[in-house]
């Protein structure tokens, strides 16, 4: 049917625009809300799962880095030790004096009843010295043998020209079977021009 409105424009009845919403049931709305809820739960669960995987991966990397760090520290310590040894070797091979001459004069200063067991170059508080350890044996004359040895080092020996001080640190007595043995330790401080 066709309707014709002959009224003037200002008297005509205005037509209202009506919005027509589709009718949805409460059950449909509830199902939609439930689906959204479970969808969000699923997304959050997936996010948590991937975060756990990433955390596990990071822990594995941390463990690997700790192992690498230990290895690096061990190698660094070895390198430092080697550098110190090379410095000592470099110092010992400098030609300010000849080690063969020093050892030869030490050998000539030896007295009867005295034996050297060990010698080492040491640095204590920026003072470089030669540390000698030995033993003396001689039926009651051990201390005199040690004294003669020290006197021989200090006087008339080329050994004395390399050192500013030659001092006895200590003497200790011990027994080997029925013999008295006196262990002694000497410190010989290098002259500053020899360093």
C-alpha angles and dihedrals in degrees: 000000000000120000122199120195112203097180118114117265096256094052097046119110113252114237116230119226109231124204113217113205118193111250114246125186126234089244090056091051092048092050090050092050091047091050091051091049094051091043090055090047090052092049092048091048091050090048091050091047093052090046090054091050091049092047090051090050091050091049090052090050091048091052091049091048091050090054091048090048091053090050091048092050091048091051091046090054090048090049092050091049091049091048090053091049091049090050090052092047090048091050093047093050095051110114099233085114135354117251090212090060091047093050091044091054089047089053092050091051093058116116132202113282096021124107128180115222103177143003130185140172109236137180116217117175092339091308114119116210143166113239116204124191123189148145135238129204127178122129099271098332097086097113092048090052090052090048092051090049092052091045089051090053094049099043131052095348126116083224090076093058091067097051134060094199135023110188137172109232102186147336123211128185126221137164127240105192102308097337126098113229124190117205116202138183126208129193118204113190114211118235112252093245090056093058 
